[in-house]
Amino acid sequence: MTVSLIAGIIWVLAGSVTAKLPMRHQVAPGLALIATAPVLLGWIAWDHGWIWLVLGLAAFVSMMRHPLRYLLARMRGEAPGMPAEMRR
């Protein structure tokens, strides 16, 4: 197993731990995970090819669908609602 796949596994585990945190504590680690994902996916693609890139991208979108939906709405100029737990 290559270092890039081990890093990918660690990224998935970190995402799972982040998901277990209370909503108000998920922002910083979630943004860090979103920021590191393109580099990690590129590294995996470099080592293993485009098929693994597609599989990794599918996993990324599956894990980060709600934050990505929120960020896309913000980029379009919309004001998406925040969960009640985040408004405190």
PASEBA-1860 file (N, C-alpha, C; in nm, 3 decimals):
! residues 88
1> MTVSLIAG> 0.086/-0.117/0.000/0.000/0.000/0.000/0.090/0.123/0.000 ~ 0.057/0.217/-0.085/0.141/0.336/-0.099/0.108/0.439/0.009 ~ 0.200/0.534/0.022/0.182/0.640/0.121/0.059/0.725/0.088 ~ 0.032/0.744/-0.041/-0.084/0.826/-0.079/-0.215/0.759/-0.036 ~ -0.225/0.628/-0.049/-0.346/0.558/-0.005/-0.358/0.557/0.147 ~ -0.246/0.545/0.216/-0.249/0.553/0.363/-0.296/0.691/0.406 ~ -0.246/0.796/0.338/-0.292/0.932/0.369/-0.441/0.947/0.340 ~ -0.488/0.883/0.233/-0.632/0.887/0.202/-0.715/0.819/0.309
9> IIWVLAGS> -0.667/0.708/0.360/-0.738/0.638/0.468/-0.743/0.725/0.593 ~ -0.631/0.790/0.624/-0.628/0.880/0.740/-0.725/0.995/0.720 ~ -0.734/1.047/0.597/-0.827/1.156/0.567/-0.972/1.111/0.591 ~ -1.006/0.991/0.546/-1.142/0.939/0.566/-1.171/0.921/0.715 ~ -1.076/0.869/0.790/-1.095/0.852/0.934/-1.111/0.987/1.003 ~ -1.031/1.086/0.961/-1.045/1.220/1.019/-1.182/1.279/0.986 ~ -1.232/1.254/0.865/-1.366/1.299/0.830/-1.473/1.233/0.913 ~ -1.455/1.106/0.942/-1.552/1.035/1.026/-1.552/1.088/1.169
17> VTAKLPMR> -1.434/1.116/1.222/-1.425/1.173/1.357/-1.487/1.312/1.359 ~ -1.461/1.391/1.256/-1.519/1.526/1.247/-1.671/1.520/1.244 ~ -1.726/1.423/1.174/-1.872/1.410/1.165/-1.935/1.377/1.300 ~ -1.860/1.315/1.389/-1.913/1.281/1.521/-1.911/1.399/1.618 ~ -1.839/1.506/1.583/-1.833/1.624/1.670/-1.965/1.698/1.667 ~ -1.994/1.778/1.770/-2.111/1.866/1.763/-2.097/1.962/1.645 ~ -2.208/2.002/1.586/-2.208/2.083/1.465/-2.119/2.207/1.477 ~ -2.125/2.276/1.590/-2.049/2.400/1.604/-1.899/2.376/1.608
25> HQVAPGLA> -1.854/2.254/1.634/-1.712/2.221/1.638/-1.663/2.157/1.508 ~ -1.749/2.143/1.410/-1.711/2.077/1.285/-1.652/2.172/1.182 ~ -1.668/2.302/1.201/-1.632/2.398/1.096/-1.482/2.394/1.064 ~ -1.397/2.416/1.163/-1.253/2.423/1.137/-1.196/2.293/1.081 ~ -1.223/2.177/1.143/-1.169/2.055/1.083/-1.230/2.024/0.946 ~ -1.357/2.060/0.928/-1.421/2.037/0.798/-1.357/2.119/0.688 ~ -1.327/2.246/0.718/-1.260/2.330/0.619/-1.119/2.279/0.589 ~ -1.050/2.231/0.691/-0.917/2.173/0.669/-0.926/2.049/0.579
33> LIATAPVL> -1.026/1.966/0.601/-1.044/1.847/0.518/-1.077/1.886/0.373 ~ -1.163/1.986/0.357/-1.198/2.031/0.222/-1.076/2.090/0.152 ~ -0.993/2.164/0.225/-0.875/2.227/0.166/-0.768/2.125/0.127 ~ -0.755/2.018/0.203/-0.651/1.918/0.173/-0.695/1.814/0.070 ~ -0.823/1.803/0.046/-0.874/1.699/-0.045/-0.819/1.708/-0.187 ~ -0.815/1.826/-0.252/-0.762/1.829/-0.389/-0.617/1.782/-0.400 ~ -0.535/1.821/-0.303/-0.395/1.778/-0.304/-0.386/1.627/-0.286 ~ -0.462/1.575/-0.193/-0.462/1.432/-0.167/-0.514/1.353/-0.287
41> LGWIAWDH> -0.622/1.401/-0.348/-0.676/1.333/-0.466/-0.577/1.337/-0.582 ~ -0.510/1.450/-0.600/-0.407/1.459/-0.704/-0.292/1.363/-0.679 ~ -0.251/1.351/-0.555/-0.143/1.259/-0.518/-0.184/1.114/-0.545 ~ -0.305/1.079/-0.508/-0.354/0.943/-0.533/-0.363/0.918/-0.684 ~ -0.411/1.017/-0.760/-0.421/1.001/-0.905/-0.282/0.985/-0.967 ~ -0.187/1.060/-0.918/-0.050/1.052/-0.969/0.008/0.911/-0.948 ~ -0.017/0.856/-0.830/0.038/0.724/-0.797/-0.039/0.609/-0.860 ~ -0.172/0.622/-0.875/-0.254/0.507/-0.911/-0.339/0.523/-1.036
49> GWIWLVLG> -0.351/0.642/-1.090/-0.427/0.661/-1.213/-0.563/0.725/-1.192 ~ -0.628/0.752/-1.305/-0.752/0.830/-1.303/-0.870/0.754/-1.243 ~ -0.870/0.622/-1.251/-0.982/0.546/-1.193/-0.988/0.568/-1.042 ~ -0.872/0.567/-0.977/-0.868/0.592/-0.832/-0.903/0.736/-0.801 ~ -0.870/0.826/-0.893/-0.912/0.966/-0.876/-1.064/0.976/-0.876 ~ -1.129/0.909/-0.969/-1.276/0.913/-0.976/-1.338/0.852/-0.851 ~ -1.284/0.740/-0.805/-1.336/0.678/-0.683/-1.315/0.768/-0.561 ~ -1.198/0.829/-0.553/-1.171/0.922/-0.442/-1.259/1.045/-0.448
57> LAAFVSMM> -1.282/1.096/-0.567/-1.370/1.212/-0.583/-1.513/1.178/-0.543 ~ -1.558/1.058/-0.579/-1.693/1.015/-0.538/-1.703/1.005/-0.386 ~ -1.600/0.952/-0.323/-1.600/0.943/-0.176/-1.599/1.082/-0.114 ~ -1.519/1.173/-0.170/-1.512/1.310/-0.119/-1.647/1.380/-0.127 ~ -1.711/1.371/-0.243/-1.841/1.437/-0.261/-1.946/1.373/-0.169 ~ -1.939/1.243/-0.151/-2.033/1.176/-0.062/-2.017/1.222/0.082 ~ -1.892/1.234/0.127/-1.867/1.272/0.266/-1.893/1.420/0.291 ~ -1.868/1.504/0.192/-1.875/1.649/0.211/-1.992/1.713/0.136
65> RHPLRYLL> -2.099/1.638/0.111/-2.208/1.690/0.028/-2.275/1.812/0.090 ~ -2.298/1.814/0.220/-2.365/1.929/0.281/-2.276/2.053/0.285 ~ -2.149/2.042/0.328/-2.063/2.162/0.322/-2.043/2.212/0.180 ~ -2.030/2.121/0.083/-2.012/2.164/-0.055/-2.137/2.234/-0.108 ~ -2.254/2.183/-0.072/-2.379/2.247/-0.112/-2.388/2.388/-0.054 ~ -2.348/2.403/0.073/-2.349/2.534/0.139/-2.251/2.629/0.069 ~ -2.129/2.583/0.042/-2.029/2.668/-0.023/-2.072/2.709/-0.163 ~ -2.134/2.617/-0.238/-2.183/2.651/-0.372/-2.294/2.756/-0.365
73> ARMRGEAP> -2.383/2.743/-0.267/-2.489/2.843/-0.251/-2.430/2.979/-0.218 ~ -2.329/2.982/-0.132/-2.264/3.109/-0.097/-2.195/3.171/-0.219 ~ -2.133/3.088/-0.303/-2.066/3.140/-0.424/-2.167/3.196/-0.524 ~ -2.288/3.141/-0.525/-2.393/3.193/-0.614/-2.458/3.318/-0.559 ~ -2.420/3.360/-0.439/-2.476/3.481/-0.379/-2.600/3.457/-0.298 ~ -2.636/3.332/-0.277/-2.753/3.300/-0.196/-2.716/3.304/-0.048 ~ -2.816/3.313/0.036/-2.794/3.310/0.181/-2.856/3.182/0.237 ~ -2.782/3.072/0.232/-2.839/2.946/0.282/-2.859/2.952/0.433
81> GMPAEMRR> -2.960/2.884/0.479/-2.989/2.882/0.622/-2.887/2.800/0.699 ~ -2.863/2.841/0.821/-2.773/2.768/0.909/-2.856/2.680/1.001 ~ -2.803/2.564/1.038/-2.874/2.481/1.136/-2.887/2.555/1.269 ~ -2.992/2.526/1.342/-3.017/2.595/1.469/-2.900/2.580/1.566 ~ -2.834/2.468/1.562/-2.721/2.443/1.651/-2.604/2.537/1.623 ~ -2.591/2.583/1.499/-2.481/2.672/1.462/-2.510/2.818/1.498 ~ -2.634/2.854/1.518/-2.672/2.993/1.543/-2.645/3.039/1.685 ~ -2.610/2.953/1.774/-2.587/2.990/1.914/-2.463/3.072/1.931
END
